[in-house]
């Protein structure tokens, strides 16, 4: 197994594809993670347990996504230092990341169980499922330090150009989670609590394996106990890169919750249809998300190696490769989206409502391949502030107003869903304009 990909020399297409594929598979397994919990709970437990897992997992998924986005600061900074050939800084970056996120993990591990009831109440958990929701949040929150450790180790490995080890560890975690679900839910009848315990145990196993593999690897820098401390200068740079990405992901996620609230006003069928379509979208958007992470690591290494023209060529290659997948996803979602929705729903009216909304998302597939590559490119350059600004601006100035206007004028889910590609087109335009700006300033050349 190749432990490190050097993006600073040689061909671009082959290494970028080989690096992207494990990321895509890892993202797929992570998306499947929650689906398996719900599937097993739905088959072997009560409706209250199903609601507890569904509501509780929303909270934990939001926290996990924030940590994963925040940890991108480590990927970017480490990739740049590896590109520069700065071995000493590489060890300090990992040591600082471990110290910083360990402190965050300890805080969340203590706070989330204490606030589990408050969080369940904030999510309007049904009264019949309130206890199950609270227990699920408390148990998963108690394992926050393992969830954080898993995401930080993955960011470190991707920053080193290694996307295969994170795939291996998430595969191990997925298998452990499935076995744990069957054991604790189907056999021991622990319901939502069993799903939570299985999640925490599987993440713990994954972290242990990651540490073991990392220690056995020949690292491109020194990592001793001396480096396992908080370096305030490095911590500020990691936060500077990671915080804007995390804030953007949080607020963009909130914008989609607002759209969901808008569609809820149209009735039960519309609400259920959008919910089903969003589950499908979580899978069809995996490919551009994989290329976004890949191009971030690629550009970070070439930025550190002072090869801006190669970074720009990588962006073009990534857009071309991502577009090929985007066209395929458009065809499947636009013309056969009813089959995709039927995986998650049985009611024909709900399936048709989901298909109507999904057709708008299918159009977005043609543009997302551009946008996500641009976001990865600017993240790799360290321009995470710009990424945050364009994402938040498009969400609250374009996506939400268009969705609300279409809901009032038409009441059709397809037209409401068009708010997504509308905002994406605006974001792409802004990204092109910013590219012209940074090239004029000499920050990158062709």
C-alpha positions as CSV (number, residue, x, y, z in Angstrom):
1,X,0.0,0.0,0.0
2,X,1.3,3.4,-1.0
3,X,1.7,5.6,2.1
4,X,2.3,8.9,0.5
5,X,1.4,10.6,-2.7
6,X,3.9,13.3,-4.0
7,X,1.8,15.8,-6.0
8,X,4.7,18.1,-6.7
9,X,6.2,16.3,-9.7
10,X,5.2,13.8,-12.4
11,X,1.8,13.2,-14.0
12,X,-1.3,14.8,-12.6
13,X,-4.3,12.7,-13.7
14,X,-3.2,9.2,-12.4
15,X,-2.1,10.3,-8.9
16,X,-5.1,12.6,-8.5
17,X,-7.5,9.8,-9.4
18,X,-5.8,7.2,-7.2
19,X,-5.9,9.7,-4.3
20,X,-9.5,10.6,-4.9
21,X,-11.0,7.1,-5.1
22,X,-10.2,6.1,-1.6
23,X,-11.6,9.4,-0.3
24,X,-14.8,8.7,-2.3
25,X,-15.1,5.3,-0.9
26,X,-14.5,6.5,2.6
27,X,-17.1,9.2,2.3
28,X,-19.6,6.6,1.0
29,X,-18.9,4.4,4.0
30,X,-19.4,7.3,6.3
31,X,-22.7,8.2,4.7
32,X,-23.7,4.5,5.0
33,X,-22.8,4.6,8.7
34,X,-26.0,6.3,9.9
35,X,-28.1,4.5,7.3
36,X,-27.1,1.1,8.8
37,X,-28.0,2.3,12.3
38,X,-31.5,3.4,11.2
39,X,-32.0,0.2,9.2
40,X,-31.1,-2.2,12.0
41,X,-33.0,-0.1,14.6
42,X,-36.0,0.1,12.3
43,X,-36.1,-3.7,11.9
44,X,-35.4,-4.8,15.5
45,X,-36.5,-1.9,17.8
46,X,-39.4,0.4,18.4
47,X,-40.6,3.5,16.6
48,X,-39.4,5.5,19.6
49,X,-35.9,4.1,19.1
50,X,-36.0,4.9,15.4
51,X,-36.9,8.5,16.3
52,X,-34.2,8.7,19.0
53,X,-31.5,7.6,16.5
54,X,-32.8,9.8,13.7
55,X,-32.9,13.0,15.9
56,X,-29.8,12.2,17.9
57,X,-27.7,11.3,14.9
58,X,-28.6,14.7,13.4
59,X,-26.9,16.5,16.3
60,X,-23.9,14.2,16.3
61,X,-23.5,14.5,12.5
62,X,-23.5,18.3,12.8
63,X,-20.8,18.1,15.5
64,X,-18.7,15.6,13.5
65,X,-18.9,17.6,10.3
66,X,-17.8,20.7,12.2
67,X,-14.8,18.9,13.6
68,X,-14.0,17.4,10.2
69,X,-14.1,20.8,8.6
70,X,-12.1,22.4,11.4
71,X,-9.4,19.6,11.0
72,X,-9.0,20.6,7.3
73,X,-6.7,23.3,8.8
74,X,-4.3,20.6,9.7
75,X,-4.5,19.0,6.2
76,X,-3.8,22.4,4.5
77,X,-0.9,23.5,6.7
78,X,0.7,20.0,6.8
79,X,0.5,19.7,3.0
80,X,2.1,23.1,2.5
81,X,5.0,22.2,4.9
82,X,5.6,18.9,3.2
83,X,5.7,20.7,-0.2
84,X,8.3,23.0,1.3
85,X,10.3,20.1,2.6
86,X,10.1,21.5,6.1
87,X,10.4,18.3,8.2
88,X,10.7,20.0,11.6
89,X,7.4,21.9,11.1
90,X,5.6,18.8,10.1
91,X,6.1,17.1,13.4
92,X,5.1,20.2,15.3
93,X,1.9,20.6,13.3
94,X,0.8,17.1,14.1
95,X,1.8,17.5,17.8
96,X,-0.1,20.7,18.0
97,X,-3.1,19.3,16.3
98,X,-3.2,16.3,18.7
99,X,-2.9,18.6,21.7
100,X,-5.4,21.1,20.5
101,X,-8.1,18.6,19.4
102,X,-7.5,16.4,22.5
103,X,-8.4,19.4,24.7
104,X,-11.5,20.0,22.5
105,X,-12.4,16.3,22.7
106,X,-12.2,16.3,26.5
107,X,-14.4,19.3,26.7
108,X,-17.1,17.9,24.4
109,X,-16.9,14.5,26.2
110,X,-17.8,16.2,29.4
111,X,-20.3,18.7,28.1
112,X,-22.5,16.8,25.6
113,X,-23.7,14.2,28.1
114,X,-24.6,17.0,30.6
115,X,-26.4,18.9,27.9
116,X,-28.1,15.8,26.2
117,X,-31.5,16.7,27.5
118,X,-31.3,20.3,26.4
119,X,-30.1,19.3,23.0
120,X,-32.9,16.8,22.6
121,X,-35.4,19.5,23.6
122,X,-33.8,22.0,21.2
123,X,-34.4,19.5,18.3
124,X,-38.1,19.1,19.3
125,X,-37.6,15.4,20.0
126,X,-41.1,13.8,20.2
127,X,-42.2,13.2,23.8
128,X,-42.5,9.4,23.2
129,X,-38.9,9.3,22.0
130,X,-37.3,11.9,24.3
131,X,-35.6,9.5,26.6
132,X,-34.2,7.4,23.8
133,X,-32.9,10.6,22.0
134,X,-31.3,11.9,25.2
135,X,-29.6,8.6,25.9
136,X,-28.3,8.3,22.3
137,X,-26.8,11.9,22.5
138,X,-25.3,11.2,25.9
139,X,-23.6,8.0,24.9
140,X,-22.3,9.3,21.6
141,X,-21.2,12.6,23.3
142,X,-19.3,10.6,25.8
143,X,-17.3,9.2,23.0
144,X,-16.6,12.6,21.4
145,X,-12.9,12.3,22.0
146,X,-12.8,9.2,19.8
147,X,-14.8,10.9,17.0
148,X,-12.5,13.9,17.1
149,X,-9.4,11.7,17.1
150,X,-10.6,9.7,14.1
151,X,-11.2,12.9,12.1
152,X,-7.9,14.5,13.1
153,X,-5.9,11.4,12.2
154,X,-7.6,11.3,8.8
155,X,-6.7,14.9,8.2
156,X,-3.1,14.3,9.1
157,X,-2.9,11.3,6.7
158,X,-4.5,13.2,3.8
159,X,-2.1,16.1,4.4
160,X,0.7,13.6,3.9
161,X,-0.8,12.6,0.6
162,X,-2.2,9.3,2.1
163,X,-5.9,8.7,1.3
164,X,-5.7,4.9,1.5
165,X,-5.2,4.5,5.2
166,X,-8.3,6.6,6.1
167,X,-10.3,4.3,3.8
168,X,-9.0,1.3,5.6
169,X,-9.8,2.7,9.0
170,X,-13.4,3.8,8.0
171,X,-13.9,0.3,6.5
172,X,-12.9,-1.3,9.8
173,X,-15.2,1.2,11.7
174,X,-18.1,0.4,9.4
175,X,-17.7,-3.4,9.8
176,X,-17.4,-3.0,13.6
177,X,-20.5,-0.8,13.6
178,X,-22.6,-3.3,11.7
179,X,-21.5,-6.2,13.9
180,X,-22.2,-4.0,17.0
181,X,-25.6,-3.0,15.8
182,X,-26.6,-6.6,15.2
183,X,-25.3,-7.7,18.5
184,X,-26.6,-4.9,20.7
185,X,-29.9,-4.1,18.9
186,X,-31.0,-7.4,17.3
187,X,-29.7,-9.8,20.0
188,X,-29.6,-7.7,23.3
189,X,-32.5,-5.4,22.3
190,X,-30.7,-2.3,23.5
191,X,-32.5,-0.1,20.9
192,X,-31.1,3.5,20.4
193,X,-28.6,3.0,23.2
194,X,-27.2,0.0,21.5
195,X,-26.8,2.0,18.2
196,X,-24.9,4.7,20.2
197,X,-22.6,2.2,21.9
198,X,-21.9,0.5,18.6
199,X,-20.9,3.8,17.1
200,X,-18.5,4.8,19.9
201,X,-16.9,1.3,20.1
202,X,-16.4,1.2,16.3
203,X,-14.8,4.7,16.3
204,X,-12.5,3.6,19.2
205,X,-11.3,0.6,17.2
206,X,-10.7,2.7,14.2
207,X,-8.6,5.2,16.2
208,X,-6.5,2.4,17.7
209,X,-5.8,1.0,14.2
210,X,-5.0,4.5,12.9
211,X,-2.4,5.1,15.7
212,X,-0.9,1.7,15.1
213,X,-0.5,2.2,11.3
214,X,0.8,5.8,11.8
215,X,3.5,4.6,14.2
216,X,4.6,1.9,11.7
217,X,4.9,4.3,8.8
218,X,8.0,6.0,7.6
219,X,7.0,9.6,8.1
220,X,8.3,12.5,6.1
221,X,9.1,14.4,9.4
222,X,10.1,13.7,12.9
223,X,7.3,12.9,15.4
224,X,8.5,12.4,19.0
225,X,7.0,13.1,22.4
226,X,8.8,16.5,22.3
227,X,6.4,17.5,19.4
228,X,3.2,16.5,21.3
229,X,2.5,19.9,22.8
230,X,0.6,23.1,21.9
231,X,2.6,25.5,19.7
232,X,0.6,28.7,19.9
233,X,1.9,30.0,16.5
234,X,1.0,26.7,14.7
235,X,-2.3,26.5,16.5
236,X,-3.3,30.0,15.3
237,X,-2.5,29.0,11.7
238,X,-4.5,25.8,12.0
239,X,-7.4,27.7,13.4
240,X,-7.0,30.4,10.8
241,X,-7.3,27.8,8.0
242,X,-9.9,25.5,9.7
243,X,-12.3,27.9,11.4
244,X,-13.6,29.6,8.3
245,X,-14.3,26.2,6.6
246,X,-16.1,25.0,9.8
247,X,-18.2,28.2,10.0
248,X,-19.1,28.0,6.4
249,X,-20.2,24.4,6.6
250,X,-22.3,25.2,9.7
251,X,-24.1,28.2,8.2
252,X,-24.6,26.5,4.8
253,X,-26.1,23.5,6.6
254,X,-28.4,25.9,8.5
255,X,-29.5,27.4,5.1
256,X,-30.6,23.9,4.0
257,X,-32.5,23.5,7.3
258,X,-34.3,26.8,6.5
259,X,-35.2,25.4,3.1
260,X,-36.6,22.3,4.7
261,X,-38.6,24.5,7.0
262,X,-40.0,26.4,4.0
263,X,-41.0,23.1,2.3
264,X,-42.6,21.9,5.6
265,X,-45.2,24.6,5.1
266,X,-46.4,22.8,2.0
267,X,-47.6,19.7,3.9
268,X,-46.6,16.3,5.0
269,X,-46.0,14.8,1.6
270,X,-43.8,17.6,0.5
271,X,-41.8,17.5,3.7
272,X,-41.3,13.8,3.5
273,X,-40.4,14.0,-0.2
274,X,-37.7,16.6,0.5
275,X,-36.4,14.5,3.3
276,X,-36.1,11.5,1.0
277,X,-34.4,13.6,-1.7
278,X,-31.9,14.9,0.7
279,X,-30.9,11.4,1.6
280,X,-30.3,10.6,-2.0
281,X,-28.4,13.9,-2.5
282,X,-26.0,12.9,0.3
283,X,-24.8,10.1,-1.9
284,X,-24.8,11.7,-5.3
285,X,-22.7,14.6,-4.0
286,X,-20.0,12.3,-2.7
287,X,-17.9,12.5,-5.9
288,X,-17.5,16.3,-6.0
289,X,-16.8,16.2,-2.3
290,X,-14.0,13.6,-2.8
291,X,-12.4,15.8,-5.5
292,X,-12.7,18.8,-3.2
293,X,-10.7,17.1,-0.5
294,X,-8.2,15.7,-3.1
295,X,-7.5,19.0,-4.8
296,X,-7.0,20.7,-1.4
297,X,-4.2,18.3,-0.5
298,X,-2.8,18.6,-4.1
299,X,-2.8,22.4,-4.1
300,X,-1.4,22.6,-0.6
301,X,1.6,20.6,-1.5
302,X,2.3,22.5,-4.7
303,X,1.8,25.8,-2.9
304,X,4.4,24.8,-0.4
305,X,6.7,23.7,-3.2
306,X,6.2,27.1,-4.9
307,X,4.7,25.6,-8.0
308,X,1.5,27.7,-8.6
309,X,1.3,26.9,-12.3
310,X,1.1,23.2,-11.4
311,X,-1.5,23.9,-8.8
312,X,-3.6,25.6,-11.5
313,X,-3.2,22.7,-13.9
314,X,-4.4,20.4,-11.1
315,X,-7.5,22.5,-10.8
316,X,-8.3,22.1,-14.5
317,X,-7.7,18.4,-14.4
318,X,-9.9,18.0,-11.3
319,X,-12.7,19.9,-12.9
320,X,-12.5,17.8,-16.1
321,X,-12.6,14.5,-14.1
322,X,-15.3,15.7,-11.8
323,X,-17.5,16.9,-14.7
324,X,-17.5,13.5,-16.2
325,X,-19.0,12.1,-13.0
326,X,-21.3,15.1,-12.7
327,X,-22.9,14.4,-16.1
328,X,-23.5,10.8,-15.1
329,X,-25.1,11.8,-11.8
330,X,-27.2,14.3,-13.6
331,X,-28.6,11.7,-16.0
332,X,-29.3,9.2,-13.2
333,X,-30.9,11.7,-10.9
334,X,-32.9,13.7,-13.5
335,X,-34.3,10.7,-15.5
336,X,-34.3,7.9,-12.9
337,X,-34.6,9.8,-9.6
338,X,-37.8,8.0,-8.7
339,X,-35.9,4.8,-8.5
340,X,-33.4,6.4,-6.2
341,X,-36.1,7.8,-4.0
342,X,-37.9,4.4,-3.8
343,X,-34.8,3.1,-1.9
344,X,-35.8,5.3,1.1
345,X,-39.6,5.4,0.8
346,X,-42.5,3.2,-0.1
347,X,-45.4,5.7,-0.4
348,X,-45.8,6.6,-4.1
349,X,-46.8,10.2,-3.4
350,X,-43.7,10.7,-1.3
351,X,-41.5,9.1,-4.0
352,X,-42.9,11.4,-6.7
353,X,-42.5,14.5,-4.4
354,X,-38.9,13.5,-3.8
355,X,-38.3,12.9,-7.5
356,X,-39.7,16.4,-8.3
357,X,-37.2,18.0,-5.8
358,X,-34.4,15.8,-6.9
359,X,-34.6,16.9,-10.5
360,X,-33.5,20.3,-9.5
361,X,-30.6,18.8,-7.6
362,X,-29.7,16.9,-10.7
363,X,-29.1,20.1,-12.5
364,X,-26.9,21.3,-9.7
365,X,-24.7,18.2,-10.3
366,X,-23.6,19.8,-13.6
367,X,-22.3,22.9,-11.7
368,X,-21.2,21.4,-8.4
369,X,-18.3,19.7,-10.1
370,X,-16.9,23.2,-10.9
371,X,-17.7,24.7,-7.5
372,X,-16.3,22.0,-5.2
373,X,-13.1,21.9,-7.2
374,X,-12.7,25.6,-6.8
375,X,-13.4,25.4,-3.1
376,X,-10.8,22.7,-2.7
377,X,-8.4,24.8,-4.8
378,X,-8.8,27.9,-2.6
379,X,-8.7,25.8,0.6
380,X,-5.3,24.4,-0.6
381,X,-4.1,28.0,-1.2
382,X,-5.1,28.9,2.3
383,X,-7.8,31.2,1.1
384,X,-10.4,29.8,3.5
385,X,-11.7,33.2,4.4
386,X,-12.8,33.7,0.8
387,X,-14.4,30.2,0.7
388,X,-16.3,31.1,3.9
389,X,-17.5,34.4,2.5
390,X,-18.8,33.2,-0.8
391,X,-20.5,30.1,0.7
392,X,-22.3,32.1,3.4
393,X,-23.2,34.9,1.0
394,X,-24.7,32.6,-1.6
395,X,-26.6,30.7,1.0
396,X,-28.4,33.7,2.6
397,X,-28.5,36.1,-0.3
398,X,-29.5,33.6,-3.1
399,X,-30.5,30.1,-2.0
400,X,-32.9,31.0,0.8
401,X,-34.6,34.0,-0.9
402,X,-35.1,32.1,-4.1
403,X,-36.5,29.1,-2.3
404,X,-39.0,31.2,-0.4
405,X,-40.0,33.1,-3.5
406,X,-40.6,29.9,-5.4
407,X,-42.6,28.4,-2.6
408,X,-44.9,31.4,-2.5
409,X,-45.3,31.7,-6.3
410,X,-45.4,28.1,-7.4
411,X,-45.6,25.7,-4.5
412,X,-43.6,23.2,-6.7
413,X,-40.7,21.4,-5.1
414,X,-38.8,21.4,-8.4
415,X,-38.8,25.2,-8.5
416,X,-38.0,25.5,-4.9
417,X,-35.1,23.1,-5.5
418,X,-33.8,25.3,-8.3
419,X,-32.6,27.7,-5.6
420,X,-29.6,25.3,-5.1
421,X,-28.2,25.5,-8.7
422,X,-29.0,29.2,-8.8
423,X,-26.7,29.8,-5.8
424,X,-24.1,27.5,-7.2
425,X,-23.9,29.4,-10.5
426,X,-23.4,32.7,-8.6
427,X,-20.7,31.0,-6.5
428,X,-18.8,29.8,-9.6
429,X,-18.9,33.2,-11.1
430,X,-17.5,34.7,-7.9
431,X,-14.8,32.0,-7.8
432,X,-13.7,32.9,-11.4
433,X,-13.6,36.6,-10.6
434,X,-11.5,35.8,-7.5
435,X,-9.1,33.7,-9.6
436,X,-8.5,36.6,-11.9
437,X,-7.9,38.8,-8.9
438,X,-5.2,36.5,-7.3
439,X,-3.5,36.0,-10.7
440,X,-3.3,39.8,-11.2
441,X,-1.8,40.1,-7.7
442,X,0.8,37.5,-8.7
443,X,-0.4,35.0,-6.1
444,X,-0.7,32.3,-8.8
445,X,0.3,32.3,-12.4
446,X,-0.6,30.1,-15.4
